[in-house]
Amino acid sequence: MIHIYKEKNRLGPTLLLLHGTGGDEKDLLPIADIIDPNANILSVRGQVLENGSNRFFRRLAMGVFDLEDLVFRTKRLKEFVDWAATHYEFDRNQVIAIGYSNGANIAGSILFHYKDALKKAMLFHPMVPIRKEMPDLSGVGVFVSAGENDSICPPEESQELYDMLSLANASVILSWQPGGHRLSMEEIVEAKVWYEKR
């Protein structure tokens, strides 16, 4: 997979950066520097192209995911992170996902499919990636940020995701933002405060 790796401290956390539709592996680097400038960075480019825009998995229509492709791409991403931890020699147990929109959805899908794949996750404007039973996520911290007027990611989707994560025993908070789908500095700062408390 096309990616960027920046080593800061092999023994410390590694931020797994997952961009939104049309982005690339450089998009979330400034956000990672705000959240934790001392963390390693593993930033990945989605392998699916939709009308020239990078994505992490296919969709059939706006808001309608290709679930077979989602499961396949989630497995490939998880296996890539496993490989990267060995290759770059960072602590696989300290991987923290930061995902926006499509990137948040595949990070959420990792949580749905793999019990110990992520230590924490910051999901900006996510939807429910797939409706299935989740593993026990006790000990996993999840920050969900959602727009009250988000036309791309309906607020009820983020609320449902929060409810499902709670039922799976994740330590999850849901932060409502007054705007739409755009990622704001206010929610990034809020995520940083949450991250530092945990």
C-alpha positions in Angstrom: 0.0 0.0 0.0 1.1 3.5 -0.7 1.9 5.1 2.7 4.1 7.4 4.7 5.8 6.2 7.9 7.5 8.7 10.3 9.3 7.3 13.3 9.3 9.3 16.5 9.5 6.7 19.2 9.3 3.0 18.5 8.1 2.2 22.0 5.4 4.9 21.9 2.0 5.0 20.1 1.6 5.0 16.3 -1.1 7.1 14.7 -2.8 5.3 11.8 -4.1 8.1 9.5 -7.0 7.3 7.2 -8.1 10.1 4.8 -11.5 10.9 3.5 -12.8 10.4 -0.1 -10.6 12.2 -2.6 -7.7 12.6 -0.1 -4.4 11.0 0.2 -1.7 9.9 2.7 -0.6 13.6 3.2 -4.0 15.0 4.2 -4.1 14.2 7.9 -0.5 14.8 8.7 -1.1 18.3 10.2 -3.9 16.8 12.4 -1.5 14.1 13.7 1.0 16.8 14.6 -1.7 18.5 16.7 -3.0 15.3 18.4 0.4 14.0 19.3 3.6 15.4 17.8 5.7 12.7 19.5 3.8 9.7 18.1 4.9 7.6 15.1 2.8 8.1 12.0 1.6 5.5 9.6 -0.5 7.3 7.0 -2.1 5.1 4.3 -3.6 5.9 0.9 -6.9 4.2 0.0 -6.5 1.7 -2.9 -9.9 2.2 -4.5 -10.5 4.9 -7.2 -14.0 6.4 -7.6 -14.0 8.8 -10.5 -10.4 9.5 -9.8 -10.9 10.0 -6.1 -9.0 7.8 -3.6 -11.2 5.7 -1.2 -10.6 2.8 1.1 -13.5 0.7 -0.2 -16.1 0.8 -2.9 -19.7 2.1 -2.5 -22.7 1.3 -4.6 -24.2 4.8 -4.2 -23.9 7.7 -1.8 -24.2 6.2 1.6 -24.6 2.6 0.3 -21.4 0.6 0.9 -20.2 -2.4 -1.1 -20.1 -4.7 2.0 -18.2 -7.5 0.3 -15.5 -5.0 -0.8 -15.5 -3.4 2.7 -14.8 -6.7 4.4 -12.0 -7.5 1.9 -10.4 -4.0 2.2 -10.7 -4.0 6.0 -8.8 -7.4 6.1 -6.1 -6.0 3.8 -5.7 -2.9 5.8 -5.4 -4.8 9.1 -2.8 -7.1 7.5 -0.9 -4.2 6.2 -0.7 -2.6 9.7 0.5 -6.0 11.0 3.2 -6.0 8.3 4.2 -2.4 9.0 4.6 -3.0 12.7 7.1 -5.8 11.9 8.8 -3.9 9.1 9.2 -0.6 10.9 9.5 -2.2 14.4 6.8 -0.2 16.2 4.6 -1.5 19.0 1.6 -3.2 17.3 -0.4 -2.9 20.6 -0.2 0.9 20.5 -1.9 1.6 17.1 -4.4 4.5 17.3 -6.5 5.2 14.3 -7.5 8.7 13.2 -10.0 8.6 10.4 -12.1 11.2 8.6 -15.3 10.3 6.6 -14.4 7.3 4.4 -11.3 6.8 6.5 -13.4 6.9 9.7 -15.7 4.2 8.2 -12.9 1.8 7.5 -11.4 2.4 10.9 -14.8 1.6 12.3 -14.9 -1.5 10.2 -11.6 -2.6 11.8 -13.3 -2.3 15.2 -16.3 -4.4 14.0 -14.1 -7.2 12.7 -10.9 -7.4 14.8 -10.9 -7.4 18.6 -7.3 -6.2 19.3 -6.4 -4.4 16.2 -6.7 -0.8 17.6 -5.9 0.6 21.0 -8.0 3.7 20.4 -9.7 5.4 17.5 -10.7 8.9 16.6 -13.6 8.8 14.1 -14.5 12.1 12.5 -17.9 12.1 10.8 -18.4 8.3 10.5 -21.3 6.1 9.5 -22.1 2.6 10.7 -19.8 0.6 8.3 -21.6 -2.7 8.7 -24.4 -4.0 10.8 -23.0 -7.2 12.5 -22.2 -8.4 16.0 -19.0 -6.7 17.3 -16.2 -8.2 19.3 -15.8 -7.3 23.0 -14.0 -3.9 22.8 -13.4 -3.5 26.6 -10.3 -1.3 27.1 -10.6 0.3 23.6 -11.2 4.1 23.6 -13.2 5.7 20.8 -13.8 9.4 20.1 -16.7 10.0 17.7 -17.3 13.5 16.3 -20.4 14.2 14.2 -22.0 17.2 12.6 -25.5 18.1 13.6 -26.2 19.3 10.0 -24.1 16.7 8.1 -25.9 15.9 4.8 -23.3 13.3 3.8 -23.2 11.4 7.2 -26.7 11.7 8.8 -26.5 12.3 12.5 -28.6 9.2 13.3 -25.7 7.1 11.7 -23.2 8.5 14.2 -25.6 8.0 17.1 -26.2 4.4 16.1 -22.5 3.8 15.8 -22.0 5.3 19.3 -24.7 3.0 20.6 -23.2 -0.1 19.0 -19.7 0.7 20.3 -21.2 1.2 23.8 -22.9 -2.2 23.7 -19.5 -3.7 22.7 -18.0 -2.2 25.9 -15.8 0.3 24.2 -15.1 3.5 26.2 -16.7 5.8 23.7 -17.8 9.5 23.7 -19.8 11.2 21.0 -19.1 14.9 20.4 -21.7 16.9 18.4 -20.5 19.7 16.2 -22.8 22.5 15.0 -21.7 22.3 11.3 -21.9 19.8 8.5 -19.4 17.3 7.1 -16.4 19.6 7.1 -13.7 18.8 9.7 -13.3 21.7 12.1 -10.4 22.8 14.3 -12.8 22.7 17.3 -13.3 19.0 17.0 -9.6 18.3 16.4 -8.8 20.2 19.6 -11.6 18.3 21.4 -10.1 15.0 20.1 -6.7 16.1 21.4 -8.0 16.8 24.9 -9.7 13.4 24.9 -6.5 11.7 23.7 -4.4 13.3 26.4 -6.8 12.3 29.1 -6.7 8.7 28.0 
